[in-house]
Amino acid sequence: MRLLVTGGAGYVGSVVAAQLLEAGHEVVVLDDESTGHADGVPAGADYVRGTIRDDAANVLAEGIDAVLHFAAKSLVGESVAKPGLYWSHNLGGTLALLEAMRRTGVGSIVFSSTAAVYGEPERVPVEETDPARPTSPYGASKLAVDETLHEYANLNGLAAVSLRYFNVAGAYRSAGDRWLSERHSPETHLIPNVLAIALAASGDPAVAASGKTELKIFGDDYPTPDGTCVRDYIHVADLARAHLLALGACTPGEHRVYNLGNGTGFSNREVLTVCREVTGLDIPARTAPRRDGDPAVLVASSAHIHQDLGWKAELDLRSMVADAWSAVCAAAG
């Protein structure tokens, strides 16, 4: 198959593109490099620098069998400060993509959604049938795309799958021994931030000068086994594998929604402990007051996709940290 990966120069999109190539597909990556990196596009993929609004139609017209859609703004805080940007890019951009697909006869799409559509859930693990009540424009715009895909499936026969997940971690070694890993700016995810502090603790003067010298654990009095927040983490390689399975599950006239999770979650303190063990460094950390709005536990159930497609998370927290640390060390030279 010849596949379009929008946002394929970003973290998750690049790993999915790499796995698609390894599975024997032809891949075209479309990315505007607003958050992605051209050197993250895996070898063997055709690369078009552009936007889904302006350039997707031309790429689709050249012969594409299906789309895997990752091009989105994804910072919760930024979405609160700039809601118009998120509605315009995430929903408006996707509408332009879907119309281009309709005009060119491309009938299948796998969408990178988010468990943020559930907001603060009433129960965990969260299931797909639980109420969707997003608490940010980011989550709301992603939910709007899910609902739009449902309508396009009903009205136009679109074959669509939405994958909802919380925290992606780890790194992926692609062809040519290249690590594909997180390179966000600013970096908001826990594991890469802990590992940046670890690198500073290892004596790297450039990293030490960045000011990331101590981890703050926000709250240690939650109703969890060790008092710190519990969050769902899955390895980016497991996540990418789910997208390939979802591609094969696209059915005309259907919009399927699947959660992706590890089933139990890991606490902030567990993450710190594993990072210390993997790096062999005593990573500095201190407890800080709770942050407003932080639920004690956020974990997604993946029972539905396991039942339908046989997917489950296979790589554990240690694998996520070890691969991410290998990528950090490789980048640092």
C-alpha positions as CSV (number, residue, x, y, z in Angstrom):
1,M,0.0,0.0,0.0
2,R,1.0,3.6,-0.6
3,L,0.3,5.5,2.6
4,L,0.2,9.2,3.7
5,V,1.5,9.9,7.2
6,T,0.6,13.5,8.2
7,G,2.8,14.8,11.0
8,G,5.3,12.0,10.1
9,A,8.3,14.1,11.1
10,G,7.1,14.2,14.7
11,Y,7.7,11.7,17.5
12,V,4.9,9.2,17.1
13,G,4.3,9.8,13.4
14,S,8.0,9.1,12.6
15,V,7.9,5.8,14.4
16,V,4.7,4.7,12.7
17,A,6.2,5.7,9.4
18,A,9.3,3.6,10.2
19,Q,7.2,0.5,11.1
20,L,5.1,0.9,7.9
21,L,8.2,0.9,5.8
22,E,9.5,-2.1,7.6
23,A,6.2,-3.8,6.9
24,G,6.8,-3.3,3.1
25,H,4.5,-0.2,2.5
26,E,5.4,2.8,0.5
27,V,5.2,5.9,2.7
28,V,4.8,9.6,2.0
29,V,5.3,11.9,5.0
30,L,3.6,15.4,5.1
31,D,4.8,17.7,7.8
32,D,5.1,21.5,8.3
33,E,7.9,21.1,10.8
34,S,6.2,23.3,13.3
35,T,7.0,20.7,15.9
36,G,8.5,17.9,13.8
37,H,12.0,17.6,12.5
38,A,13.0,16.8,8.9
39,D,15.8,14.5,10.1
40,G,13.3,12.4,12.0
41,V,11.6,11.3,8.7
42,P,12.7,7.6,8.4
43,A,14.9,6.7,5.5
44,G,12.9,5.3,2.5
45,A,9.9,7.6,3.0
46,D,9.1,10.3,0.5
47,Y,9.0,13.7,2.3
48,V,6.8,16.7,1.5
49,R,7.2,19.8,3.7
50,G,3.8,21.4,3.8
51,T,0.5,21.7,5.6
52,I,-2.6,19.5,5.5
53,R,-4.7,22.5,4.4
54,D,-2.5,23.5,1.4
55,D,-0.7,20.4,0.3
56,A,-2.6,17.2,1.3
57,A,-4.8,17.4,-1.8
58,N,-1.9,17.3,-4.2
59,V,-0.2,14.4,-2.3
60,L,-3.5,12.4,-2.3
61,A,-4.0,13.0,-6.0
62,E,-0.7,11.3,-6.7
63,G,-2.1,8.0,-5.5
64,I,-2.6,7.2,-1.8
65,D,-4.4,4.2,-0.5
66,A,-4.9,5.3,3.1
67,V,-4.0,8.1,5.6
68,L,-2.5,7.9,9.1
69,H,-3.1,11.3,10.6
70,F,-0.9,12.7,13.4
71,A,-0.6,16.4,12.4
72,A,-2.0,18.3,15.4
73,K,-1.2,20.8,18.1
74,S,-1.0,18.9,21.4
75,L,-0.1,21.1,24.3
76,V,-2.9,21.4,26.9
77,G,-1.6,24.6,28.4
78,E,-1.1,26.3,25.0
79,S,-4.6,25.2,24.0
80,V,-6.1,27.1,27.0
81,A,-4.1,30.2,26.1
82,K,-4.7,29.9,22.3
83,P,-8.0,28.0,21.8
84,G,-8.5,29.4,18.3
85,L,-5.2,28.0,17.1
86,Y,-6.2,24.5,18.3
87,W,-9.7,24.6,16.8
88,S,-8.3,25.9,13.5
89,H,-5.5,23.5,13.2
90,N,-6.8,20.3,14.8
91,L,-10.4,20.4,13.6
92,G,-10.2,22.8,10.6
93,G,-7.1,21.2,9.3
94,T,-8.6,17.7,9.6
95,L,-11.8,18.9,7.8
96,A,-9.6,20.1,4.9
97,L,-7.9,16.7,4.9
98,L,-11.1,14.8,4.9
99,E,-12.5,16.8,2.1
100,A,-9.4,16.3,0.0
101,M,-9.7,12.5,0.7
102,R,-13.3,12.6,-0.4
103,R,-12.5,14.4,-3.6
104,T,-9.6,12.0,-4.5
105,G,-11.3,8.8,-3.5
106,V,-9.1,7.9,-0.5
107,G,-11.4,6.1,1.8
108,S,-9.4,5.0,4.9
109,I,-7.9,6.9,7.8
110,V,-6.4,6.1,11.2
111,F,-6.5,9.1,13.5
112,S,-4.2,9.8,16.4
113,S,-6.8,10.8,19.0
114,T,-6.2,11.2,22.8
115,A,-7.6,10.0,26.1
116,A,-7.8,13.7,27.0
117,V,-11.2,13.6,25.4
118,Y,-12.4,12.0,28.7
119,G,-11.3,14.8,30.9
120,E,-11.4,13.8,34.5
121,P,-13.0,10.4,34.4
122,E,-15.4,9.1,37.0
123,R,-13.7,5.7,37.0
124,V,-10.5,3.9,35.9
125,P,-9.5,2.2,33.8
126,V,-11.4,4.4,31.3
127,E,-13.4,2.6,28.7
128,E,-14.5,3.8,25.3
129,T,-18.1,3.9,26.4
130,D,-17.4,6.3,29.3
131,P,-18.5,9.9,29.0
132,A,-16.3,12.2,26.9
133,R,-16.0,15.5,28.9
134,P,-12.7,17.2,27.8
135,T,-11.4,19.9,30.1
136,S,-9.2,21.7,27.5
137,P,-9.5,23.0,24.0
138,Y,-6.9,20.4,23.0
139,G,-9.1,17.5,24.2
140,A,-12.3,19.2,22.9
141,S,-10.8,19.7,19.4
142,K,-9.7,16.0,19.3
143,L,-13.1,14.9,20.3
144,A,-14.6,17.0,17.6
145,V,-12.4,15.2,15.0
146,D,-13.6,11.9,16.4
147,E,-17.2,13.0,16.0
148,T,-16.5,14.3,12.5
149,L,-15.0,11.0,11.5
150,H,-18.2,9.3,12.7
151,E,-20.3,11.5,10.5
152,Y,-18.0,11.0,7.4
153,A,-18.3,7.3,8.0
154,N,-22.1,7.4,8.1
155,L,-22.6,9.9,5.3
156,N,-19.7,9.1,2.9
157,G,-18.7,5.6,3.7
158,L,-15.4,6.6,5.2
159,A,-13.4,3.8,6.9
160,A,-12.0,5.3,10.1
161,V,-10.3,4.3,13.3
162,S,-9.5,6.6,16.2
163,L,-6.9,5.6,18.7
164,R,-7.0,7.2,22.2
165,Y,-4.1,7.0,24.5
166,F,-2.5,9.0,27.4
167,N,1.3,9.1,27.7
168,V,3.7,7.7,25.0
169,A,7.3,7.0,26.0
170,G,10.5,5.4,24.9
171,A,12.3,5.6,21.6
172,Y,12.5,3.4,18.5
173,R,15.6,2.3,16.6
174,S,14.8,2.5,12.9
175,A,16.7,1.3,9.9
176,G,20.3,2.6,9.8
177,D,20.6,2.4,13.6
178,R,18.8,5.8,14.0
179,W,16.9,6.5,17.2
180,L,13.5,8.2,16.8
181,S,12.6,9.9,20.1
182,E,10.9,12.8,21.8
183,R,12.2,16.2,20.9
184,H,9.5,18.6,22.1
185,S,10.1,22.3,22.8
186,P,9.0,22.9,25.5
187,E,9.2,19.3,26.8
188,T,6.2,18.6,29.0
189,H,6.5,14.8,29.4
190,L,7.8,13.3,32.6
191,I,10.2,10.6,31.4
192,P,12.2,12.9,29.0
193,N,12.4,15.6,31.6
194,V,13.7,13.1,34.2
195,L,16.3,11.9,31.8
196,A,17.4,15.4,31.0
197,I,18.0,15.9,34.7
198,A,19.9,12.6,34.7
199,L,22.1,13.9,31.9
200,A,22.8,17.0,33.9
201,A,23.7,14.9,36.9
202,S,26.1,12.9,34.7
203,G,28.2,16.1,34.4
204,D,27.2,17.4,30.9
205,P,27.9,21.2,31.3
206,A,25.5,22.2,28.5
207,V,22.6,20.4,30.1
208,A,23.5,21.6,33.5
209,A,23.4,25.2,32.2
210,S,19.8,24.6,31.0
211,G,18.5,24.7,34.6
212,K,17.0,21.2,34.6
213,T,18.8,20.0,37.7
214,E,16.0,18.7,39.9
215,L,12.7,16.8,39.5
216,K,9.6,18.2,41.1
217,I,7.1,15.5,42.2
218,F,3.8,17.3,42.5
219,G,2.0,15.8,45.5
220,D,2.8,12.7,47.6
221,D,-0.5,12.4,49.4
222,Y,-2.8,11.0,46.7
223,P,-4.9,7.9,47.4
224,T,-2.4,5.7,45.5
225,P,0.1,3.0,46.7
226,D,3.0,5.5,47.1
227,G,1.0,8.7,47.3
228,T,2.1,10.1,43.9
229,C,-0.1,10.4,40.8
230,V,-0.5,7.3,38.6
231,R,-0.5,7.7,34.9
232,D,-0.8,5.4,31.9
233,Y,2.4,4.9,29.8
234,I,2.9,2.8,26.7
235,H,6.0,2.3,24.6
236,V,6.0,4.2,21.3
237,A,6.8,0.9,19.5
238,D,3.7,-0.7,21.0
239,L,1.7,2.4,20.0
240,A,2.9,2.3,16.4
241,R,2.1,-1.4,16.2
242,A,-1.5,-0.6,17.2
243,H,-1.7,1.9,14.3
244,L,-0.7,-0.8,11.8
245,L,-3.3,-3.1,13.2
246,A,-5.9,-0.4,13.0
247,L,-5.0,0.2,9.4
248,G,-6.0,-3.3,8.6
249,A,-9.2,-2.9,10.6
250,C,-10.5,0.0,8.6
251,T,-14.0,-0.9,7.3
252,P,-16.0,1.3,4.9
253,G,-18.9,3.0,6.6
254,E,-17.5,2.3,10.1
255,H,-15.8,4.5,12.6
256,R,-14.1,2.5,15.4
257,V,-12.7,4.0,18.6
258,Y,-10.1,2.2,20.6
259,N,-8.3,3.1,23.8
260,L,-4.7,2.1,24.2
261,G,-3.3,1.6,27.7
262,N,-1.1,-0.6,29.8
263,G,-3.9,-1.5,32.1
264,T,-2.5,-0.5,35.5
265,G,-0.4,2.7,35.1
266,F,2.8,3.7,36.8
267,S,3.2,6.3,39.6
268,N,5.5,9.3,39.4
269,R,7.7,7.8,42.0
270,E,7.9,4.5,40.1
271,V,9.0,6.4,37.0
272,L,11.8,8.1,39.0
273,T,13.0,4.9,40.6
274,V,13.2,3.1,37.2
275,C,15.0,6.1,35.7
276,R,17.6,6.0,38.5
277,E,18.0,2.2,38.0
278,V,18.4,2.4,34.3
279,T,20.8,5.4,34.3
280,G,22.7,4.4,37.4
281,L,22.5,8.0,38.6
282,D,21.0,9.5,41.8
283,I,18.6,11.8,40.0
284,P,17.8,14.8,42.3
285,A,14.1,15.1,43.2
286,R,11.9,16.8,45.7
287,T,8.2,16.9,46.6
288,A,6.2,20.0,45.6
289,P,2.6,20.9,46.4
290,R,-0.1,19.3,44.3
291,R,-1.1,21.0,41.0
292,D,-4.7,22.0,40.7
293,G,-6.7,19.6,38.5
294,D,-4.3,16.7,38.7
295,P,-6.4,13.5,39.1
296,A,-4.9,10.8,41.3
297,V,-5.1,8.1,38.6
298,L,-5.5,8.2,34.9
299,V,-5.4,4.8,33.1
300,A,-7.1,3.6,29.9
301,S,-8.5,0.2,29.3
302,S,-7.4,-1.5,26.1
303,A,-9.7,-4.5,26.5
304,H,-11.7,-3.5,23.4
305,I,-8.7,-3.4,20.9
306,H,-7.3,-6.6,22.5
307,Q,-10.6,-8.4,21.8
308,D,-11.0,-7.1,18.3
309,L,-7.4,-6.9,17.0
310,G,-5.3,-8.8,19.5
311,W,-3.3,-5.8,20.5
312,K,-1.9,-5.3,24.0
313,A,1.0,-3.4,25.4
314,E,4.1,-5.7,25.5
315,L,7.0,-3.4,26.6
316,D,7.3,-2.4,30.2
317,L,8.3,0.8,31.9
318,R,12.0,-0.3,32.1
319,S,12.0,-0.8,28.3
320,M,10.5,2.6,27.8
321,V,13.1,4.3,30.0
322,A,16.1,2.2,28.7
323,D,15.3,3.0,25.1
324,A,14.7,6.7,25.8
325,W,18.0,6.9,27.7
326,S,19.8,5.2,24.8
327,A,18.4,7.8,22.5
328,V,19.4,10.6,24.9
329,C,22.9,9.4,25.2
330,A,23.2,8.9,21.4
331,A,22.1,12.5,20.8
332,A,24.5,13.8,23.4
333,G,27.4,12.0,21.7
